[in-house]
Amino acid sequence: MTTNQLNELSDTPVSSLDPKRYWALAVIGIAQLMIVLDASVVIVALPSAQHALHISIANRQWVMSAYTLVFGSLLLLGGRVADYLGRRRVFIIGLLGFGAASALAGLAQNSAMLFGARALQGGFAAVMAPAALSLLTVTFTEARERARAFGVYGAIAGSGAAIGLVLGGVLTQYASWRWTLLINTPIALIAAVMASRVIRESRVEVRHSYDLPGAVTSTGGLFLLVYGFTMVVSHGWSSPLVVSLLGSAVVLLAAFVVIEMRVAHPLLPLKVILERNRGGSFLASLLVGIALLGTFLFLTYFLQGILGYSALRTGFAFLPFSGGIILGAGLASRFLPRTGPKALMVAGLSLATLGLFAFTRLGVNSSYLSHVLGPEILVSIGMGLAFVPMNSTALFGVDEDSAGVASALVNTTQQVGGALGTAFLNTVAASSTAAFLLTRVASTSVTRSATVHGYTTAFEVSALLVAMAAVVAGVLVGTRRHHEVSAENESLERTLEFVGEEV
């Protein structure tokens, strides 16, 4: 074959695109929406569930924590299981298991049954989420289509929490708290049937060992890390329980890193993290995960506790957030192939930082239209602009053999970040409120002012975290030229494979 013929082939895209790829995207989107919704839809239903099942105030946190604890700790192992057993197979198993666990939770007769079912949901989500994201990565191989697919995924991931608040309010008020969980079951069944028809199987061709020492230390370390963050809310940072949990987590995770450096076939190849662009994207994702949950949490407290909104009205107040995420993600998917990820990430995170700083101006006399709506739109559009290039860069150029574990790491940064954010920002808000009250005579108005001061301090810290994420993106994430070269190399590799097959 001549050089001219090879050049012609390199300029012609290889016809290997999956004809059902957009149906696959729809199914993956449904699964991701279920995972994201499940974290927020239960928030609104929690008081009703607590009353119906006689759950104590001390134990009510486990409705949320049982899910996040298992989900966050099993993600890395779930990603490797998907790589080896087949991503479509594991994705379908995750959907069916998630639907069954949701039904069990919705039919719970006591607190133990509910907590156990929520833990099961987290376990099946831990295999479903990385399988879904890795399927997205290997299904969309053309640059512009991949950007569009990640735009849809980013819009769902970013707006799902706000949609969950609305859905939770509607179902709780007009049906029952049980339907916030039961609704997952028919959706999961339909998605599983569709997945078996429209998604192509993808797996690692050469299977190695599961790296059991790495699996044990990573799962144990992440479990203790998330558990420690969860306990901070009720016990405080200096309690012996929290210190021992977080200390043990650090030891196990350090052992995990040492193991991964030495084993022949690691659970998490360190090259996935140490590559500059992906490492920057993972770090930015962790910082955003810490800050973003605080935005929902303290804005919800402000709307309900200060403005007196009902749960349903609070949910609808977050709808512009969903719209902004969708708009930002759509713009990012359009411009990503032209500008590269760096410019979009920095611009989006900077815009979100401005919105979060605007929330620091909230007061007891603020209104939704004058002080909440504008910053909410700024944060949401900024996050939408950032999510798409952030997720795309985290998975760009990853070997297909490591797609599952890299996808799991994206979810892990968000889950661990959310757990850390809840503990850290709650502590910041509580400390600021207490300090405010120390210098003033107690009264109802002073207490309200102190509470809002705690919220605005938490927003200030969130804004600083997102600003740090923007700096990380600006320093570590590659320029447009880097991605163009990577895309050209990827295209050339596919061309050479095609030539080899033809010869």
C-alpha positions in Angstrom: 0.0 0.0 0.0 1.4 3.4 -1.0 1.9 6.4 1.2 -0.8 8.3 -0.7 -3.3 5.5 -0.1 -2.4 5.6 3.6 -2.9 9.3 3.7 -6.2 9.0 2.0 -7.3 6.4 4.6 -6.1 8.6 7.5 -8.3 11.4 6.2 -11.3 9.2 5.9 -13.1 8.2 9.1 -13.3 4.4 9.6 -16.9 3.3 9.5 -17.1 1.6 12.8 -19.6 3.7 14.6 -22.4 1.9 16.5 -25.7 2.6 14.6 -27.6 2.3 17.9 -25.2 4.6 19.8 -27.8 7.3 20.5 -30.3 4.7 21.8 -27.5 3.5 24.1 -26.9 7.1 25.2 -30.6 7.4 26.1 -30.4 4.2 28.3 -27.2 5.4 29.9 -28.8 8.7 30.6 -31.8 7.0 32.3 -29.4 5.0 34.5 -27.4 8.1 35.5 -30.5 10.1 36.2 -31.7 7.3 38.6 -28.4 7.4 40.5 -28.3 11.1 40.8 -32.0 11.4 41.6 -31.8 8.8 44.3 -29.5 11.0 46.5 -31.8 14.1 46.5 -35.3 12.7 46.0 -35.1 11.0 49.4 -34.1 14.3 51.2 -37.6 15.7 50.8 -39.2 12.4 51.7 -37.0 11.9 54.8 -39.3 13.5 57.4 -42.3 11.4 56.3 -40.3 8.2 56.3 -38.9 9.0 59.7 -42.4 9.5 61.1 -43.9 6.4 59.4 -41.1 4.0 60.5 -40.4 5.6 63.9 -36.8 6.4 63.1 -34.9 8.3 65.8 -33.3 11.7 65.1 -29.9 10.2 65.8 -30.5 7.4 63.2 -32.3 9.3 60.4 -29.0 10.2 58.7 -28.5 6.5 57.8 -31.3 6.8 55.2 -28.8 8.9 53.2 -25.5 7.6 54.7 -26.1 3.8 54.1 -26.4 4.6 50.4 -23.4 6.9 50.0 -21.2 4.7 52.3 -21.5 1.6 50.2 -21.6 3.4 46.9 -18.5 5.4 47.5 -16.4 2.5 48.9 -17.2 0.0 46.1 -16.8 2.2 43.1 -13.2 1.3 42.2 -13.9 -2.4 42.5 -17.1 -2.0 40.6 -15.3 -0.4 37.7 -12.8 -3.3 37.4 -15.6 -5.9 37.6 -17.2 -4.1 34.7 -14.0 -4.2 32.7 -13.5 -7.9 33.2 -17.0 -9.4 33.2 -18.4 -7.2 30.4 -19.6 -3.6 30.8 -23.1 -4.2 29.3 -23.6 -7.3 31.4 -22.6 -5.6 34.6 -24.6 -2.5 33.7 -27.8 -4.6 33.3 -27.1 -6.5 36.5 -26.7 -3.2 38.2 -30.0 -1.9 36.8 -31.9 -5.0 37.9 -30.3 -5.0 41.3 -30.9 -1.3 41.8 -34.6 -1.7 40.9 -35.0 -4.7 43.2 -33.3 -2.8 46.1 -35.5 0.2 45.5 -38.6 -1.9 45.7 -37.3 -3.4 49.0 -36.7 0.1 50.4 -40.1 1.4 49.3 -41.8 -1.5 51.0 -39.7 -1.3 54.2 -41.6 -2.0 57.4 -38.9 -0.8 59.8 -35.8 1.3 59.9 -33.4 -1.7 59.7 -35.1 -2.9 56.5 -34.9 0.6 55.0 -31.2 1.1 55.9 -30.3 -2.3 54.5 -32.2 -1.7 51.3 -30.5 1.7 50.9 -27.1 0.0 51.3 -28.0 -2.5 48.6 -29.0 0.3 46.3 -25.5 1.8 46.9 -23.8 -1.5 46.1 -25.6 -2.0 42.8 -25.1 1.7 41.9 -21.4 1.2 42.5 -21.2 -1.3 39.6 -23.8 0.4 37.4 -22.3 3.9 37.5 -18.8 3.1 36.2 -20.2 0.6 33.7 -22.4 3.3 32.3 -19.7 5.9 32.0 -17.2 3.5 30.5 -19.9 2.3 28.0 -20.3 6.0 27.0 -16.6 6.3 26.5 -16.2 3.2 24.3 -19.4 3.7 22.3 -18.7 7.3 21.2 -15.3 7.4 19.5 -15.7 10.3 17.1 -14.6 13.6 18.8 -17.7 15.7 18.1 -20.1 13.0 18.9 -18.3 12.2 22.1 -18.5 15.9 23.1 -22.2 15.8 22.4 -22.7 12.6 24.4 -20.8 14.0 27.4 -22.9 17.1 27.1 -26.0 15.0 27.7 -24.3 13.1 30.5 -23.1 16.3 32.2 -26.5 17.9 32.0 -28.1 14.9 33.6 -25.4 14.6 36.3 -25.6 18.3 37.1 -29.4 18.9 37.0 -30.5 15.5 38.4 -30.2 16.6 42.0 -32.4 19.6 41.5 -35.0 17.5 39.6 -34.9 15.0 42.4 -36.0 17.7 44.9 -39.0 18.6 42.7 -39.9 15.0 42.1 -39.5 14.1 45.8 -41.8 17.0 46.8 -44.5 16.0 44.3 -44.5 12.3 45.2 -44.3 12.9 48.9 -47.1 15.5 48.9 -49.5 13.8 46.4 -48.7 10.1 46.8 -46.4 8.7 49.5 -42.8 8.9 50.5 -42.6 5.2 49.5 -43.0 6.2 45.8 -39.8 8.2 45.9 -38.1 4.8 46.0 -40.6 2.5 44.3 -40.6 4.6 41.1 -37.1 3.4 40.4 -38.2 -0.2 39.9 -40.3 0.0 36.7 -37.7 2.5 35.2 -34.8 0.2 36.0 -36.7 -2.8 34.4 -37.4 -0.8 31.2 -33.8 0.4 31.0 -32.5 -3.1 31.5 -34.6 -4.5 28.6 -33.5 -1.6 26.4 -29.9 -2.0 27.3 -29.9 -5.7 26.2 -31.1 -4.6 22.8 -29.2 -1.4 22.0 -25.9 -1.5 23.8 -23.0 -3.6 22.5 -20.9 -5.6 24.9 -17.5 -4.3 25.7 -14.9 -5.9 28.0 -11.2 -6.4 28.5 -10.0 -9.1 26.1 -7.1 -10.3 28.3 -8.3 -10.8 31.9 -5.8 -10.6 34.7 -6.2 -11.1 38.5 -8.6 -8.7 40.3 -5.7 -7.5 42.5 -7.4 -8.6 45.7 -5.0 -6.8 48.0 -5.6 -3.6 46.1 -9.4 -4.2 46.2 -9.4 -4.9 49.9 -7.3 -1.8 50.8 -9.1 0.6 48.5 -12.6 -0.6 49.5 -11.8 -0.6 53.2 -10.0 2.8 52.9 -12.8 4.5 51.0 -15.4 2.9 53.4 -13.7 4.3 56.5 -13.1 7.7 54.7 -16.8 8.2 53.9 -17.9 6.8 57.2 -15.5 9.1 59.0 -16.8 12.1 57.1 -20.4 11.0 57.9 -19.7 10.8 61.6 -18.2 14.3 61.8 -21.7 15.8 61.6 -22.8 14.2 64.8 -19.5 13.7 66.7 -17.2 16.5 65.6 -13.8 16.5 64.0 -11.9 15.9 67.2 -13.8 12.9 68.6 -11.8 9.7 69.0 -14.2 7.9 66.7 -13.7 10.3 63.8 -9.9 10.6 64.3 -9.6 6.8 64.4 -11.8 6.3 61.3 -10.0 8.9 59.2 -6.6 7.8 60.4 -7.3 4.2 59.5 -8.6 5.3 56.1 -5.3 7.2 55.4 -3.3 4.1 56.4 -5.3 1.8 54.1 -5.3 4.2 51.2 -1.5 4.7 51.5 -1.1 0.9 51.5 -3.3 0.8 48.4 -1.0 3.2 46.6 2.1 1.1 47.6 0.4 -2.1 46.4 -0.6 -0.5 43.0 3.0 0.6 42.5 4.3 -3.0 42.9 1.7 -5.4 41.5 1.9 -6.5 37.8 -1.8 -5.9 37.1 -3.1 -3.2 39.5 -6.7 -2.5 40.2 -6.0 1.2 39.5 -3.1 1.7 37.2 -1.4 4.8 38.6 -0.8 6.2 35.0 -4.5 6.9 34.9 -4.1 9.4 37.8 -0.6 10.6 37.2 -1.2 11.7 33.5 -1.3 15.5 34.0 -4.6 16.3 32.2 -6.5 13.5 33.9 -5.0 14.2 37.3 -6.0 17.8 37.0 -9.5 16.9 36.0 -9.9 14.4 38.9 -8.6 17.0 41.4 -11.0 19.7 40.0 -13.8 17.2 40.2 -13.1 16.4 43.9 -13.0 20.2 44.8 -16.3 20.8 42.9 -17.8 17.7 44.6 -17.0 19.2 48.0 -18.5 22.6 47.1 -21.5 21.7 45.1 -23.4 19.7 47.7 -23.0 22.6 50.1 -24.7 24.8 47.5 -27.8 22.6 47.5 -27.7 21.9 51.2 -27.5 25.4 52.6 -29.6 27.0 49.9 -32.3 24.4 50.8 -31.9 25.4 54.5 -32.2 29.1 53.6 -35.3 28.6 51.4 -37.2 26.5 54.0 -35.9 27.9 57.3 -35.6 31.6 56.4 -38.0 32.2 53.6 -40.5 29.6 54.8 -40.8 27.6 51.6 -42.5 24.2 51.6 -40.5 21.2 50.4 -42.4 21.3 47.1 -41.9 25.0 46.6 -38.2 24.6 47.4 -37.9 21.9 44.7 -39.4 24.2 42.1 -37.1 27.0 43.2 -34.2 24.8 42.0 -35.7 24.3 38.5 -33.7 27.2 37.1 -30.6 25.4 38.3 -31.5 22.4 36.1 -32.2 24.7 33.2 -28.8 26.5 33.6 -26.9 23.2 33.8 -28.6 22.0 30.6 -27.8 25.2 28.8 -24.2 25.3 30.0 -23.7 21.6 29.1 -25.1 22.2 25.6 -22.8 25.1 25.0 -19.8 23.1 26.3 -20.6 20.1 24.0 -20.7 22.4 21.0 -17.5 24.3 21.7 -15.4 21.6 23.3 -14.0 20.2 19.9 -13.1 23.8 18.9 -11.7 25.3 22.1 -10.4 22.3 24.0 -11.3 21.6 27.6 -9.1 24.1 29.4 -10.8 27.3 28.4 -14.3 25.9 29.1 -13.3 24.5 32.5 -11.7 27.8 33.6 -14.6 29.9 32.3 -17.3 27.7 33.8 -15.6 27.3 37.2 -14.9 31.1 37.3 -18.6 31.8 36.5 -19.7 29.4 39.2 -17.3 31.1 41.7 -18.9 34.5 41.0 -22.4 33.0 41.6 -21.3 31.4 44.9 -19.7 34.6 46.1 -23.0 36.3 45.3 -24.8 33.9 47.7 -22.6 35.4 50.5 -24.7 38.5 50.3 -27.9 36.7 51.5 -29.6 38.1 54.6 -32.7 37.5 56.6 -34.6 40.0 54.5 -33.4 38.7 51.1 -35.9 37.4 48.6 -35.8 34.6 46.0 -36.1 36.9 42.9 -33.6 39.5 44.1 -30.9 37.5 45.8 -31.2 33.8 44.9 -32.3 33.4 41.3 -29.5 35.4 39.6 -26.6 33.7 41.5 -28.4 30.3 41.0 -28.3 30.8 37.2 -24.7 31.8 37.3 -23.6 28.8 39.3 -25.7 26.4 37.2 -24.5 27.7 33.8 -20.9 27.7 35.0 -21.1 24.1 36.3 -22.7 23.0 33.1 -19.8 24.5 31.1 -17.3 22.8 33.4 -18.9 19.3 33.8 -18.6 18.3 30.2 -14.9 19.0 29.6 -14.1 17.8 33.1 -15.6 14.4 32.6 -14.3 14.2 29.0 -10.8 15.0 30.0 -10.9 12.5 32.9 -11.5 9.7 30.4 -9.8 11.1 27.3 -7.1 8.8 26.0 -7.6 6.1 28.6 -6.8 2.6 27.5 -10.0 0.6 26.8 -8.7 -1.9 29.4 -8.9 0.8 32.1 -12.1 2.6 31.0 -14.2 1.1 33.8 -11.8 1.9 36.6 -11.2 5.4 35.2 -15.0 5.9 35.0 -15.2 4.7 38.6 -12.7 7.2 39.7 -14.8 10.0 38.3 -17.7 8.9 40.4 -15.4 8.3 43.4 -14.2 11.9 43.4 -17.7 13.2 43.4 -19.0 10.8 46.1 -16.1 11.3 48.4 -16.1 15.0 47.7 -19.8 15.2 48.6 -19.3 13.3 51.9 -16.4 15.6 52.8 -18.3 18.7 51.8 -21.3 17.8 54.0 -19.1 17.3 57.0 -16.7 20.2 56.4 -19.3 22.8 55.4 -21.7 21.8 58.2 -18.8 22.3 60.6 -17.9 25.7 59.1 -21.6 26.9 59.2 -22.1 25.7 62.8 -18.9 27.4 64.0 -19.7 30.6 62.3 -23.2 30.7 63.7 -21.8 30.0 67.3 -19.2 32.8 66.9 -21.9 35.2 65.7 -24.1 34.5 68.7 -21.2 34.9 71.2 -21.0 38.6 70.5 -24.7 39.4 70.6 -27.7 39.3 73.0 -29.8 36.3 72.2 -33.2 37.0 70.5 -35.3 35.5 67.7 -34.0 38.0 65.1 -30.4 37.6 66.2 -30.7 33.8 66.0 -32.0 34.1 62.4 -29.2 36.4 61.5 -26.7 34.1 63.0 -28.1 31.1 61.1 -27.9 33.0 57.8 -24.3 34.1 58.7 -23.4 30.5 59.0 -24.9 29.7 55.6 -23.1 32.6 53.9 -19.8 31.6 55.4 -20.3 28.1 54.0 -21.0 29.7 50.6 -17.8 31.7 50.9 -15.8 28.5 51.5 -17.6 26.8 48.6 -16.7 29.7 46.3 -13.0 29.4 47.4 -13.0 25.7 46.6 -14.5 26.2 43.2 -12.0 29.0 42.6 -9.2 26.5 43.5 -10.7 24.1 41.0 -10.5 26.8 38.3 -6.8 27.4 39.1 -6.1 23.6 39.0 -7.8 23.4 35.6 -5.8 26.4 34.3 -2.5 25.0 35.5 -2.8 21.2 34.8 -5.4 20.7 32.1 -4.0 20.7 28.5 -4.5 23.2 25.8 -6.4 22.8 22.6 -3.2 21.7 20.8 -2.7 18.8 23.3 -6.2 17.4 22.5 -5.8 17.9 18.8 -2.6 15.9 18.8 -4.1 13.2 21.0 -7.1 13.0 18.7 -4.9 12.8 15.6 -2.9 10.0 17.3 -6.1 8.1 18.2 -7.4 8.5 14.6 -4.0 7.3 13.2 -4.1 4.2 15.4 -7.6 3.3 14.2 -6.5 3.9 10.6 -3.4 1.6 11.0 -5.6 -1.1 12.6 -7.9 -0.8 9.6 -5.0 -1.0 7.2 -3.7 -4.1 9.0 -7.0 -5.8 8.7 -7.2 -5.0 5.0 -3.7 -6.3 4.3 
